[in-house]
């Protein structure tokens, strides 16, 4: 599986379009809202994971620099 952040963006906009369908009513609308919540939760986790990977990469790139300041969230 080789999904990209662009693919995630496309999925989010497709979900937004489904939620904007004015013909969607009743149970179908409730199901689509629940699906939208689930997609949003997964998307938040994907973005948070990407952010963590980026932070780790930055920290790794700076490990040879003696002047590097440790992020406050890692101090302790």
PDB file of N, H, CA, C and O in Angstrom:
ATOM      1  N   UNK A   1       0.850  -1.169   0.000  1.00  0.00           N
ATOM      2  CA  UNK A   1       0.000   0.000   0.000  1.00  0.00           C
ATOM      3  C   UNK A   1       0.903   1.241   0.000  1.00  0.00           C
ATOM      4  O   UNK A   1       1.759   1.383   0.873  1.00  0.00           O
ATOM      5  N   UNK A   2       0.718   2.115  -0.950  1.00  0.00           N
ATOM      6  H   UNK A   2       0.022   2.000  -1.659  1.00  0.00           H
ATOM      7  CA  UNK A   2       1.560   3.297  -1.070  1.00  0.00           C
ATOM      8  C   UNK A   2       0.710   4.552  -1.141  1.00  0.00           C
ATOM      9  O   UNK A   2       0.761   5.291  -2.125  1.00  0.00           O
ATOM     10  N   UNK A   3      -0.070   4.792  -0.098  1.00  0.00           N
ATOM     11  H   UNK A   3      -0.111   4.192   0.701  1.00  0.00           H
ATOM     12  CA  UNK A   3      -0.882   5.997  -0.061  1.00  0.00           C
ATOM     13  C   UNK A   3      -0.017   7.199   0.281  1.00  0.00           C
ATOM     14  O   UNK A   3       1.013   7.071   0.943  1.00  0.00           O
ATOM     15  N   UNK A   4      -0.444   8.352  -0.171  1.00  0.00           N
ATOM     16  H   UNK A   4      -1.281   8.455  -0.708  1.00  0.00           H
ATOM     17  CA  UNK A   4       0.288   9.582   0.085  1.00  0.00           C
ATOM     18  C   UNK A   4      -0.607  10.564   0.824  1.00  0.00           C
ATOM     19  O   UNK A   4      -1.810  10.342   0.960  1.00  0.00           O
ATOM     20  N   UNK A   5      -0.009  11.656   1.302  1.00  0.00           N
ATOM     21  H   UNK A   5       0.968  11.837   1.192  1.00  0.00           H
ATOM     22  CA  UNK A   5      -0.822  12.696   1.926  1.00  0.00           C
ATOM     23  C   UNK A   5      -1.773  13.316   0.908  1.00  0.00           C
ATOM     24  O   UNK A   5      -2.841  13.805   1.277  1.00  0.00           O
ATOM     25  N   UNK A   6      -1.399  13.301  -0.359  1.00  0.00           N
ATOM     26  H   UNK A   6      -0.532  12.904  -0.659  1.00  0.00           H
ATOM     27  CA  UNK A   6      -2.293  13.762  -1.413  1.00  0.00           C
ATOM     28  C   UNK A   6      -3.530  12.871  -1.506  1.00  0.00           C
ATOM     29  O   UNK A   6      -4.642  13.359  -1.706  1.00  0.00           O
ATOM     30  N   UNK A   7      -3.325  11.557  -1.359  1.00  0.00           N
ATOM     31  H   UNK A   7      -2.422  11.160  -1.197  1.00  0.00           H
ATOM     32  CA  UNK A   7      -4.455  10.620  -1.353  1.00  0.00           C
ATOM     33  C   UNK A   7      -5.367  10.903  -0.161  1.00  0.00           C
ATOM     34  O   UNK A   7      -6.591  10.889  -0.288  1.00  0.00           O
ATOM     35  N   UNK A   8      -4.760  11.160   0.997  1.00  0.00           N
ATOM     36  H   UNK A   8      -3.765  11.171   1.101  1.00  0.00           H
ATOM     37  CA  UNK A   8      -5.547  11.483   2.186  1.00  0.00           C
ATOM     38  C   UNK A   8      -6.376  12.735   1.944  1.00  0.00           C
ATOM     39  O   UNK A   8      -7.557  12.785   2.288  1.00  0.00           O
ATOM     40  N   UNK A   9      -5.762  13.724   1.360  1.00  0.00           N
ATOM     41  H   UNK A   9      -4.803  13.683   1.081  1.00  0.00           H
ATOM     42  CA  UNK A   9      -6.459  14.969   1.039  1.00  0.00           C
ATOM     43  C   UNK A   9      -7.655  14.692   0.126  1.00  0.00           C
ATOM     44  O   UNK A   9      -8.743  15.224   0.345  1.00  0.00           O
ATOM     45  N   UNK A  10      -7.451  13.867  -0.889  1.00  0.00           N
ATOM     46  H   UNK A  10      -6.567  13.435  -1.067  1.00  0.00           H
ATOM     47  CA  UNK A  10      -8.540  13.511  -1.805  1.00  0.00           C
ATOM     48  C   UNK A  10      -9.683  12.795  -1.073  1.00  0.00           C
ATOM     49  O   UNK A  10     -10.855  13.069  -1.330  1.00  0.00           O
ATOM     50  N   UNK A  11      -9.337  11.875  -0.157  1.00  0.00           N
ATOM     51  H   UNK A  11      -8.385  11.653   0.052  1.00  0.00           H
ATOM     52  CA  UNK A  11     -10.362  11.167   0.611  1.00  0.00           C
ATOM     53  C   UNK A  11     -11.156  12.142   1.485  1.00  0.00           C
ATOM     54  O   UNK A  11     -12.376  12.034   1.599  1.00  0.00           O
ATOM     55  N   UNK A  12     -10.452  13.089   2.097  1.00  0.00           N
ATOM     56  H   UNK A  12      -9.460  13.177   2.004  1.00  0.00           H
ATOM     57  CA  UNK A  12     -11.133  14.051   2.965  1.00  0.00           C
ATOM     58  C   UNK A  12     -12.091  14.929   2.169  1.00  0.00           C
ATOM     59  O   UNK A  12     -13.207  15.194   2.615  1.00  0.00           O
ATOM     60  N   UNK A  13     -11.663  15.379   1.000  1.00  0.00           N
ATOM     61  H   UNK A  13     -10.757  15.164   0.638  1.00  0.00           H
ATOM     62  CA  UNK A  13     -12.549  16.204   0.185  1.00  0.00           C
ATOM     63  C   UNK A  13     -13.717  15.398  -0.376  1.00  0.00           C
ATOM     64  O   UNK A  13     -14.822  15.922  -0.513  1.00  0.00           O
ATOM     65  N   UNK A  14     -13.481  14.133  -0.698  1.00  0.00           N
ATOM     66  H   UNK A  14     -12.584  13.707  -0.586  1.00  0.00           H
ATOM     67  CA  UNK A  14     -14.585  13.273  -1.166  1.00  0.00           C
ATOM     68  C   UNK A  14     -15.612  13.098  -0.050  1.00  0.00           C
ATOM     69  O   UNK A  14     -16.818  13.120  -0.297  1.00  0.00           O
ATOM     70  N   UNK A  15     -15.126  12.923   1.184  1.00  0.00           N
ATOM     71  H   UNK A  15     -14.147  12.905   1.385  1.00  0.00           H
ATOM     72  CA  UNK A  15     -16.050  12.793   2.316  1.00  0.00           C
ATOM     73  C   UNK A  15     -16.827  14.086   2.526  1.00  0.00           C
ATOM     74  O   UNK A  15     -18.023  14.055   2.816  1.00  0.00           O
ATOM     75  N   UNK A  16     -16.161  15.206   2.382  1.00  0.00           N
ATOM     76  H   UNK A  16     -15.189  15.232   2.147  1.00  0.00           H
ATOM     77  CA  UNK A  16     -16.834  16.498   2.512  1.00  0.00           C
ATOM     78  C   UNK A  16     -17.949  16.637   1.478  1.00  0.00           C
ATOM     79  O   UNK A  16     -19.030  17.140   1.782  1.00  0.00           O
ATOM     80  N   UNK A  17     -17.677  16.192   0.263  1.00  0.00           N
ATOM     81  H   UNK A  17     -16.799  15.784   0.015  1.00  0.00           H
ATOM     82  CA  UNK A  17     -18.703  16.239  -0.784  1.00  0.00           C
ATOM     83  C   UNK A  17     -19.890  15.347  -0.433  1.00  0.00           C
ATOM     84  O   UNK A  17     -21.038  15.738  -0.642  1.00  0.00           O
ATOM     85  N   UNK A  18     -19.624  14.147   0.101  1.00  0.00           N
ATOM     86  H   UNK A  18     -18.691  13.829   0.271  1.00  0.00           H
ATOM     87  CA  UNK A  18     -20.726  13.250   0.486  1.00  0.00           C
ATOM     88  C   UNK A  18     -21.555  13.873   1.599  1.00  0.00           C
ATOM     89  O   UNK A  18     -22.782  13.783   1.585  1.00  0.00           O
ATOM     90  N   UNK A  19     -20.898  14.498   2.555  1.00  0.00           N
ATOM     91  H   UNK A  19     -19.901  14.571   2.566  1.00  0.00           H
ATOM     92  CA  UNK A  19     -21.627  15.137   3.655  1.00  0.00           C
ATOM     93  C   UNK A  19     -22.428  16.344   3.182  1.00  0.00           C
ATOM     94  O   UNK A  19     -23.432  16.704   3.798  1.00  0.00           O
ATOM     95  N   UNK A  20     -21.997  16.965   2.105  1.00  0.00           N
ATOM     96  H   UNK A  20     -21.182  16.673   1.604  1.00  0.00           H
ATOM     97  CA  UNK A  20     -22.698  18.128   1.566  1.00  0.00           C
ATOM     98  C   UNK A  20     -23.867  17.787   0.662  1.00  0.00           C
ATOM     99  O   UNK A  20     -24.554  18.684   0.174  1.00  0.00           O
ATOM    100  N   UNK A  21     -24.102  16.510   0.434  1.00  0.00           N
ATOM    101  H   UNK A  21     -23.544  15.781   0.831  1.00  0.00           H
ATOM    102  CA  UNK A  21     -25.201  16.071  -0.426  1.00  0.00           C
ATOM    103  C   UNK A  21     -26.531  16.379   0.261  1.00  0.00           C
ATOM    104  O   UNK A  21     -26.868  15.755   1.267  1.00  0.00           O
ATOM    105  N   UNK A  22     -27.276  17.325  -0.272  1.00  0.00           N
ATOM    106  H   UNK A  22     -27.002  17.832  -1.089  1.00  0.00           H
ATOM    107  CA  UNK A  22     -28.537  17.748   0.340  1.00  0.00           C
ATOM    108  C   UNK A  22     -29.634  16.693   0.236  1.00  0.00           C
ATOM    109  O   UNK A  22     -30.637  16.773   0.945  1.00  0.00           O
ATOM    110  N   UNK A  23     -29.457  15.719  -0.628  1.00  0.00           N
ATOM    111  H   UNK A  23     -28.642  15.654  -1.204  1.00  0.00           H
ATOM    112  CA  UNK A  23     -30.445  14.646  -0.765  1.00  0.00           C
ATOM    113  C   UNK A  23     -30.263  13.557   0.293  1.00  0.00           C
ATOM    114  O   UNK A  23     -31.127  12.696   0.460  1.00  0.00           O
ATOM    115  N   UNK A  24     -29.142  13.599   1.002  1.00  0.00           N
ATOM    116  H   UNK A  24     -28.440  14.299   0.866  1.00  0.00           H
ATOM    117  CA  UNK A  24     -28.859  12.597   2.029  1.00  0.00           C
ATOM    118  C   UNK A  24     -29.678  12.919   3.277  1.00  0.00           C
ATOM    119  O   UNK A  24     -29.569  14.012   3.833  1.00  0.00           O
ATOM    120  N   UNK A  25     -30.491  11.971   3.711  1.00  0.00           N
ATOM    121  H   UNK A  25     -30.579  11.083   3.260  1.00  0.00           H
ATOM    122  CA  UNK A  25     -31.390  12.218   4.836  1.00  0.00           C
ATOM    123  C   UNK A  25     -31.475  10.979   5.734  1.00  0.00           C
ATOM    124  O   UNK A  25     -31.083   9.880   5.341  1.00  0.00           O
ATOM    125  N   UNK A  26     -31.984  11.180   6.920  1.00  0.00           N
ATOM    126  H   UNK A  26     -32.302  12.073   7.239  1.00  0.00           H
ATOM    127  CA  UNK A  26     -32.272  10.083   7.832  1.00  0.00           C
ATOM    128  C   UNK A  26     -31.087   9.217   8.166  1.00  0.00           C
ATOM    129  O   UNK A  26     -29.996   9.705   8.462  1.00  0.00           O
ATOM    130  N   UNK A  27     -31.326   7.885   8.113  1.00  0.00           N
ATOM    131  H   UNK A  27     -32.212   7.488   7.873  1.00  0.00           H
ATOM    132  CA  UNK A  27     -30.282   6.917   8.461  1.00  0.00           C
ATOM    133  C   UNK A  27     -29.047   7.064   7.586  1.00  0.00           C
ATOM    134  O   UNK A  27     -27.922   6.947   8.073  1.00  0.00           O
ATOM    135  N   UNK A  28     -29.249   7.318   6.307  1.00  0.00           N
ATOM    136  H   UNK A  28     -30.163   7.412   5.912  1.00  0.00           H
ATOM    137  CA  UNK A  28     -28.110   7.452   5.390  1.00  0.00           C
ATOM    138  C   UNK A  28     -27.231   8.626   5.804  1.00  0.00           C
ATOM    139  O   UNK A  28     -26.005   8.532   5.742  1.00  0.00           O
ATOM    140  N   UNK A  29     -27.838   9.723   6.223  1.00  0.00           N
ATOM    141  H   UNK A  29     -28.834   9.800   6.273  1.00  0.00           H
ATOM    142  CA  UNK A  29     -27.078  10.886   6.675  1.00  0.00           C
ATOM    143  C   UNK A  29     -26.335  10.566   7.968  1.00  0.00           C
ATOM    144  O   UNK A  29     -25.168  10.924   8.123  1.00  0.00           O
ATOM    145  N   UNK A  30     -27.004   9.900   8.882  1.00  0.00           N
ATOM    146  H   UNK A  30     -27.952   9.608   8.756  1.00  0.00           H
ATOM    147  CA  UNK A  30     -26.355   9.521  10.149  1.00  0.00           C
ATOM    148  C   UNK A  30     -25.159   8.610   9.886  1.00  0.00           C
ATOM    149  O   UNK A  30     -24.097   8.787  10.482  1.00  0.00           O
ATOM    150  N   UNK A  31     -25.333   7.635   8.994  1.00  0.00           N
ATOM    151  H   UNK A  31     -26.196   7.491   8.510  1.00  0.00           H
ATOM    152  CA  UNK A  31     -24.223   6.737   8.641  1.00  0.00           C
ATOM    153  C   UNK A  31     -23.062   7.512   8.025  1.00  0.00           C
ATOM    154  O   UNK A  31     -21.901   7.243   8.334  1.00  0.00           O
ATOM    155  N   UNK A  32     -23.368   8.464   7.161  1.00  0.00           N
ATOM    156  H   UNK A  32     -24.311   8.682   6.909  1.00  0.00           H
ATOM    157  CA  UNK A  32     -22.313   9.246   6.503  1.00  0.00           C
ATOM    158  C   UNK A  32     -21.589  10.127   7.518  1.00  0.00           C
ATOM    159  O   UNK A  32     -20.374  10.306   7.427  1.00  0.00           O
ATOM    160  N   UNK A  33     -22.320  10.674   8.477  1.00  0.00           N
ATOM    161  H   UNK A  33     -23.306  10.528   8.552  1.00  0.00           H
ATOM    162  CA  UNK A  33     -21.694  11.482   9.536  1.00  0.00           C
ATOM    163  C   UNK A  33     -20.747  10.616  10.366  1.00  0.00           C
ATOM    164  O   UNK A  33     -19.633  11.034  10.681  1.00  0.00           O
ATOM    165  N   UNK A  34     -21.191   9.420  10.716  1.00  0.00           N
ATOM    166  H   UNK A  34     -22.096   9.081  10.460  1.00  0.00           H
ATOM    167  CA  UNK A  34     -20.327   8.501  11.480  1.00  0.00           C
ATOM    168  C   UNK A  34     -19.094   8.106  10.672  1.00  0.00           C
ATOM    169  O   UNK A  34     -17.986   8.043  11.205  1.00  0.00           O
ATOM    170  N   UNK A  35     -19.299   7.842   9.379  1.00  0.00           N
ATOM    171  H   UNK A  35     -20.199   7.894   8.947  1.00  0.00           H
ATOM    172  CA  UNK A  35     -18.166   7.517   8.507  1.00  0.00           C
ATOM    173  C   UNK A  35     -17.201   8.700   8.458  1.00  0.00           C
ATOM    174  O   UNK A  35     -15.984   8.515   8.503  1.00  0.00           O
ATOM    175  N   UNK A  36     -17.739   9.903   8.366  1.00  0.00           N
ATOM    176  H   UNK A  36     -18.727  10.053   8.329  1.00  0.00           H
ATOM    177  CA  UNK A  36     -16.910  11.101   8.342  1.00  0.00           C
ATOM    178  C   UNK A  36     -16.092  11.258   9.607  1.00  0.00           C
ATOM    179  O   UNK A  36     -14.923  11.640   9.552  1.00  0.00           O
ATOM    180  N   UNK A  37     -16.704  10.964  10.756  1.00  0.00           N
ATOM    181  H   UNK A  37     -17.653  10.654  10.800  1.00  0.00           H
ATOM    182  CA  UNK A  37     -15.975  11.029  12.027  1.00  0.00           C
ATOM    183  C   UNK A  37     -14.825  10.026  12.045  1.00  0.00           C
ATOM    184  O   UNK A  37     -13.717  10.343  12.477  1.00  0.00           O
ATOM    185  N   UNK A  38     -15.101   8.814  11.571  1.00  0.00           N
ATOM    186  H   UNK A  38     -16.001   8.556  11.220  1.00  0.00           H
ATOM    187  CA  UNK A  38     -14.062   7.780  11.546  1.00  0.00           C
ATOM    188  C   UNK A  38     -12.921   8.175  10.612  1.00  0.00           C
ATOM    189  O   UNK A  38     -11.750   8.003  10.951  1.00  0.00           O
ATOM    190  N   UNK A  39     -13.256   8.697   9.455  1.00  0.00           N
ATOM    191  H   UNK A  39     -14.207   8.837   9.179  1.00  0.00           H
ATOM    192  CA  UNK A  39     -12.228   9.140   8.508  1.00  0.00           C
ATOM    193  C   UNK A  39     -11.414  10.273   9.112  1.00  0.00           C
ATOM    194  O   UNK A  39     -10.192  10.304   8.975  1.00  0.00           O
ATOM    195  N   UNK A  40     -12.089  11.207   9.784  1.00  0.00           N
ATOM    196  H   UNK A  40     -13.083  11.182   9.896  1.00  0.00           H
ATOM    197  CA  UNK A  40     -11.387  12.315  10.432  1.00  0.00           C
ATOM    198  C   UNK A  40     -10.438  11.830  11.516  1.00  0.00           C
ATOM    199  O   UNK A  40      -9.326  12.344  11.641  1.00  0.00           O
ATOM    200  N   UNK A  41     -10.865  10.847  12.299  1.00  0.00           N
ATOM    201  H   UNK A  41     -11.768  10.430  12.197  1.00  0.00           H
ATOM    202  CA  UNK A  41      -9.994  10.291  13.345  1.00  0.00           C
ATOM    203  C   UNK A  41      -8.749   9.647  12.743  1.00  0.00           C
ATOM    204  O   UNK A  41      -7.632   9.863  13.214  1.00  0.00           O
ATOM    205  N   UNK A  42      -8.958   8.863  11.704  1.00  0.00           N
ATOM    206  H   UNK A  42      -9.865   8.688  11.321  1.00  0.00           H
ATOM    207  CA  UNK A  42      -7.807   8.217  11.043  1.00  0.00           C
ATOM    208  C   UNK A  42      -6.886   9.282  10.447  1.00  0.00           C
ATOM    209  O   UNK A  42      -5.665   9.184  10.569  1.00  0.00           O
ATOM    210  N   UNK A  43      -7.456  10.283   9.813  1.00  0.00           N
ATOM    211  H   UNK A  43      -8.448  10.362   9.713  1.00  0.00           H
ATOM    212  CA  UNK A  43      -6.646  11.349   9.204  1.00  0.00           C
ATOM    213  C   UNK A  43      -5.812  12.066  10.259  1.00  0.00           C
ATOM    214  O   UNK A  43      -4.636  12.350  10.030  1.00  0.00           O
ATOM    215  N   UNK A  44      -6.410  12.363  11.420  1.00  0.00           N
ATOM    216  H   UNK A  44      -7.365  12.132  11.607  1.00  0.00           H
ATOM    217  CA  UNK A  44      -5.658  13.019  12.500  1.00  0.00           C
ATOM    218  C   UNK A  44      -4.490  12.148  12.953  1.00  0.00           C
ATOM    219  O   UNK A  44      -3.399  12.657  13.210  1.00  0.00           O
ATOM    220  N   UNK A  45      -4.714  10.845  13.052  1.00  0.00           N
ATOM    221  H   UNK A  45      -5.601  10.432  12.843  1.00  0.00           H
ATOM    222  CA  UNK A  45      -3.631   9.939  13.447  1.00  0.00           C
ATOM    223  C   UNK A  45      -2.520   9.888  12.403  1.00  0.00           C
ATOM    224  O   UNK A  45      -1.339   9.845  12.749  1.00  0.00           O
ATOM    225  N   UNK A  46      -2.896   9.893  11.143  1.00  0.00           N
ATOM    226  H   UNK A  46      -3.855   9.928  10.863  1.00  0.00           H
ATOM    227  CA  UNK A  46      -1.891   9.881  10.068  1.00  0.00           C
ATOM    228  C   UNK A  46      -1.053  11.154  10.122  1.00  0.00           C
ATOM    229  O   UNK A  46       0.172  11.096  10.017  1.00  0.00           O
ATOM    230  N   UNK A  47      -1.704  12.301  10.284  1.00  0.00           N
ATOM    231  H   UNK A  47      -2.700  12.349  10.370  1.00  0.00           H
ATOM    232  CA  UNK A  47      -0.984  13.576  10.335  1.00  0.00           C
ATOM    233  C   UNK A  47      -0.101  13.633  11.580  1.00  0.00           C
ATOM    234  O   UNK A  47       1.039  14.092  11.501  1.00  0.00           O
ATOM    235  N   UNK A  48      -0.608  13.176  12.729  1.00  0.00           N
ATOM    236  H   UNK A  48      -1.534  12.804  12.793  1.00  0.00           H
ATOM    237  CA  UNK A  48       0.186  13.177  13.958  1.00  0.00           C
ATOM    238  C   UNK A  48       1.402  12.267  13.806  1.00  0.00           C
ATOM    239  O   UNK A  48       2.494  12.611  14.258  1.00  0.00           O
ATOM    240  N   UNK A  49       1.221  11.117  13.174  1.00  0.00           N
ATOM    241  H   UNK A  49       0.334  10.838  12.807  1.00  0.00           H
ATOM    242  CA  UNK A  49       2.339  10.206  12.943  1.00  0.00           C
ATOM    243  C   UNK A  49       3.379  10.843  12.022  1.00  0.00           C
ATOM    244  O   UNK A  49       4.581  10.744  12.270  1.00  0.00           O
ATOM    245  N   UNK A  50       2.913  11.491  10.968  1.00  0.00           N
ATOM    246  H   UNK A  50       1.937  11.572  10.766  1.00  0.00           H
ATOM    247  CA  UNK A  50       3.844  12.172  10.059  1.00  0.00           C
ATOM    248  C   UNK A  50       4.610  13.266  10.771  1.00  0.00           C
ATOM    249  O   UNK A  50       5.800  13.456  10.521  1.00  0.00           O
ATOM    250  N   UNK A  51       3.942  13.985  11.651  1.00  0.00           N
ATOM    251  H   UNK A  51       2.975  13.831  11.854  1.00  0.00           H
ATOM    252  CA  UNK A  51       4.594  15.037  12.431  1.00  0.00           C
ATOM    253  C   UNK A  51       5.667  14.451  13.347  1.00  0.00           C
ATOM    254  O   UNK A  51       6.754  15.015  13.473  1.00  0.00           O
ATOM    255  N   UNK A  52       5.364  13.332  13.979  1.00  0.00           N
ATOM    256  H   UNK A  52       4.481  12.875  13.877  1.00  0.00           H
ATOM    257  CA  UNK A  52       6.330  12.665  14.846  1.00  0.00           C
ATOM    258  C   UNK A  52       7.550  12.196  14.057  1.00  0.00           C
ATOM    259  O   UNK A  52       8.684  12.355  14.509  1.00  0.00           O
ATOM    260  N   UNK A  53       7.321  11.625  12.891  1.00  0.00           N
ATOM    261  H   UNK A  53       6.400  11.496  12.523  1.00  0.00           H
ATOM    262  CA  UNK A  53       8.427  11.182  12.041  1.00  0.00           C
ATOM    263  C   UNK A  53       9.304  12.374  11.645  1.00  0.00           C
ATOM    264  O   UNK A  53      10.531  12.282  11.657  1.00  0.00           O
ATOM    265  N   UNK A  54       8.666  13.487  11.295  1.00  0.00           N
ATOM    266  H   UNK A  54       7.669  13.563  11.285  1.00  0.00           H
ATOM    267  CA  UNK A  54       9.409  14.686  10.923  1.00  0.00           C
ATOM    268  C   UNK A  54      10.233  15.214  12.097  1.00  0.00           C
ATOM    269  O   UNK A  54      11.391  15.593  11.920  1.00  0.00           O
ATOM    270  N   UNK A  55       9.642  15.240  13.293  1.00  0.00           N
ATOM    271  H   UNK A  55       8.702  14.932  13.437  1.00  0.00           H
ATOM    272  CA  UNK A  55      10.384  15.689  14.475  1.00  0.00           C
ATOM    273  C   UNK A  55      11.577  14.785  14.748  1.00  0.00           C
ATOM    274  O   UNK A  55      12.664  15.267  15.068  1.00  0.00           O
ATOM    275  N   UNK A  56      11.380  13.485  14.624  1.00  0.00           N
ATOM    276  H   UNK A  56      10.497  13.093  14.364  1.00  0.00           H
ATOM    277  CA  UNK A  56      12.472  12.537  14.851  1.00  0.00           C
ATOM    278  C   UNK A  56      13.584  12.737  13.827  1.00  0.00           C
ATOM    279  O   UNK A  56      14.765  12.673  14.168  1.00  0.00           O
ATOM    280  N   UNK A  57      13.212  12.974  12.591  1.00  0.00           N
ATOM    281  H   UNK A  57      12.252  13.026  12.314  1.00  0.00           H
ATOM    282  CA  UNK A  57      14.204  13.209  11.541  1.00  0.00           C
ATOM    283  C   UNK A  57      14.999  14.471  11.823  1.00  0.00           C
ATOM    284  O   UNK A  57      16.222  14.487  11.681  1.00  0.00           O
ATOM    285  N   UNK A  58      14.307  15.529  12.223  1.00  0.00           N
ATOM    286  H   UNK A  58      13.314  15.516  12.339  1.00  0.00           H
ATOM    287  CA  UNK A  58      15.001  16.775  12.548  1.00  0.00           C
ATOM    288  C   UNK A  58      15.965  16.582  13.707  1.00  0.00           C
ATOM    289  O   UNK A  58      17.097  17.064  13.667  1.00  0.00           O
ATOM    290  N   UNK A  59      15.516  15.875  14.742  1.00  0.00           N
ATOM    291  H   UNK A  59      14.596  15.484  14.774  1.00  0.00           H
ATOM    292  CA  UNK A  59      16.361  15.619  15.897  1.00  0.00           C
ATOM    293  C   UNK A  59      17.565  14.779  15.499  1.00  0.00           C
ATOM    294  O   UNK A  59      18.684  15.034  15.944  1.00  0.00           O
ATOM    295  N   UNK A  60      17.332  13.778  14.658  1.00  0.00           N
ATOM    296  H   UNK A  60      16.423  13.571  14.296  1.00  0.00           H
ATOM    297  CA  UNK A  60      18.415  12.928  14.184  1.00  0.00           C
ATOM    298  C   UNK A  60      19.421  13.723  13.358  1.00  0.00           C
ATOM    299  O   UNK A  60      20.628  13.517  13.487  1.00  0.00           O
ATOM    300  N   UNK A  61      18.937  14.624  12.518  1.00  0.00           N
ATOM    301  H   UNK A  61      17.956  14.791  12.414  1.00  0.00           H
ATOM    302  CA  UNK A  61      19.825  15.443  11.691  1.00  0.00           C
ATOM    303  C   UNK A  61      20.678  16.377  12.537  1.00  0.00           C
ATOM    304  O   UNK A  61      21.789  16.731  12.145  1.00  0.00           O
ATOM    305  N   UNK A  62      20.167  16.776  13.690  1.00  0.00           N
ATOM    306  H   UNK A  62      19.264  16.489  14.008  1.00  0.00           H
ATOM    307  CA  UNK A  62      20.873  17.719  14.549  1.00  0.00           C
ATOM    308  C   UNK A  62      21.726  17.037  15.618  1.00  0.00           C
ATOM    309  O   UNK A  62      22.380  17.725  16.402  1.00  0.00           O
ATOM    310  N   UNK A  63      21.735  15.713  15.671  1.00  0.00           N
ATOM    311  H   UNK A  63      21.204  15.154  15.034  1.00  0.00           H
ATOM    312  CA  UNK A  63      22.408  15.025  16.774  1.00  0.00           C
ATOM    313  C   UNK A  63      23.909  15.264  16.815  1.00  0.00           C
ATOM    314  O   UNK A  63      24.516  15.135  17.878  1.00  0.00           O
ATOM    315  N   UNK A  64      24.522  15.608  15.696  1.00  0.00           N
ATOM    316  H   UNK A  64      24.029  15.713  14.833  1.00  0.00           H
ATOM    317  CA  UNK A  64      25.959  15.845  15.668  1.00  0.00           C
ATOM    318  C   UNK A  64      26.308  17.277  16.072  1.00  0.00           C
ATOM    319  O   UNK A  64      27.486  17.597  16.235  1.00  0.00           O
ATOM    320  N   UNK A  65      25.330  18.124  16.231  1.00  0.00           N
ATOM    321  H   UNK A  65      24.373  17.864  16.098  1.00  0.00           H
ATOM    322  CA  UNK A  65      25.559  19.518  16.567  1.00  0.00           C
ATOM    323  C   UNK A  65      25.498  19.671  18.083  1.00  0.00           C
ATOM    324  O   UNK A  65      24.440  19.474  18.680  1.00  0.00           O
ATOM    325  N   UNK A  66      26.611  20.018  18.710  1.00  0.00           N
ATOM    326  H   UNK A  66      27.471  20.178  18.226  1.00  0.00           H
ATOM    327  CA  UNK A  66      26.672  20.137  20.164  1.00  0.00           C
ATOM    328  C   UNK A  66      25.819  21.287  20.684  1.00  0.00           C
ATOM    329  O   UNK A  66      25.503  21.328  21.873  1.00  0.00           O
ATOM    330  N   UNK A  67      25.442  22.216  19.820  1.00  0.00           N
ATOM    331  H   UNK A  67      25.699  22.183  18.854  1.00  0.00           H
ATOM    332  CA  UNK A  67      24.641  23.360  20.244  1.00  0.00           C
ATOM    333  C   UNK A  67      23.132  23.111  20.120  1.00  0.00           C
ATOM    334  O   UNK A  67      22.331  24.000  20.408  1.00  0.00           O
ATOM    335  N   UNK A  68      22.757  21.934  19.701  1.00  0.00           N
ATOM    336  H   UNK A  68      23.408  21.212  19.467  1.00  0.00           H
ATOM    337  CA  UNK A  68      21.340  21.622  19.519  1.00  0.00           C
ATOM    338  C   UNK A  68      20.610  21.672  20.843  1.00  0.00           C
ATOM    339  O   UNK A  68      21.074  21.121  21.841  1.00  0.00           O
ATOM    340  N   UNK A  69      19.453  22.343  20.847  1.00  0.00           N
ATOM    341  H   UNK A  69      19.077  22.790  20.036  1.00  0.00           H
ATOM    342  CA  UNK A  69      18.627  22.386  22.035  1.00  0.00           C
ATOM    343  C   UNK A  69      17.576  21.291  21.941  1.00  0.00           C
ATOM    344  O   UNK A  69      16.930  21.124  20.907  1.00  0.00           O
ATOM    345  N   UNK A  70      17.413  20.555  23.016  1.00  0.00           N
ATOM    346  H   UNK A  70      17.939  20.690  23.856  1.00  0.00           H
ATOM    347  CA  UNK A  70      16.429  19.486  23.076  1.00  0.00           C
ATOM    348  C   UNK A  70      15.046  20.131  23.173  1.00  0.00           C
ATOM    349  O   UNK A  70      14.857  21.044  23.977  1.00  0.00           O
ATOM    350  N   UNK A  71      14.078  19.680  22.377  1.00  0.00           N
ATOM    351  H   UNK A  71      14.231  18.939  21.723  1.00  0.00           H
ATOM    352  CA  UNK A  71      12.728  20.242  22.480  1.00  0.00           C
ATOM    353  C   UNK A  71      12.194  20.102  23.905  1.00  0.00           C
ATOM    354  O   UNK A  71      12.438  19.101  24.579  1.00  0.00           O
ATOM    355  N   UNK A  72      11.456  21.131  24.352  1.00  0.00           N
ATOM    356  H   UNK A  72      11.257  21.944  23.804  1.00  0.00           H
ATOM    357  CA  UNK A  72      10.936  21.135  25.721  1.00  0.00           C
ATOM    358  C   UNK A  72      10.133  19.886  26.035  1.00  0.00           C
ATOM    359  O   UNK A  72      10.171  19.380  27.156  1.00  0.00           O
ATOM    360  N   UNK A  73       9.403  19.390  25.039  1.00  0.00           N
ATOM    361  H   UNK A  73       9.373  19.801  24.128  1.00  0.00           H
ATOM    362  CA  UNK A  73       8.570  18.212  25.286  1.00  0.00           C
ATOM    363  C   UNK A  73       9.415  16.967  25.601  1.00  0.00           C
ATOM    364  O   UNK A  73       8.905  16.005  26.174  1.00  0.00           O
ATOM    365  N   UNK A  74      10.720  16.982  25.226  1.00  0.00           N
ATOM    366  H   UNK A  74      11.134  17.764  24.760  1.00  0.00           H
ATOM    367  CA  UNK A  74      11.591  15.837  25.484  1.00  0.00           C
ATOM    368  C   UNK A  74      12.451  16.030  26.711  1.00  0.00           C
ATOM    369  O   UNK A  74      13.122  15.097  27.151  1.00  0.00           O
ATOM    370  N   UNK A  75      12.441  17.244  27.278  1.00  0.00           N
ATOM    371  H   UNK A  75      11.896  18.002  26.920  1.00  0.00           H
ATOM    372  CA  UNK A  75      13.221  17.488  28.492  1.00  0.00           C
ATOM    373  C   UNK A  75      12.541  16.819  29.660  1.00  0.00           C
ATOM    374  O   UNK A  75      11.318  16.673  29.673  1.00  0.00           O
ATOM    375  N   UNK A  76      13.279  16.433  30.589  1.00  0.00           N
ATOM    376  H   UNK A  76      14.272  16.552  30.579  1.00  0.00           H
ATOM    377  CA  UNK A  76      12.549  15.943  31.723  1.00  0.00           C
ATOM    378  C   UNK A  76      13.321  15.143  32.644  1.00  0.00           C
ATOM    379  O   UNK A  76      12.789  14.674  33.650  1.00  0.00           O
TER     380      UNK A  76
END
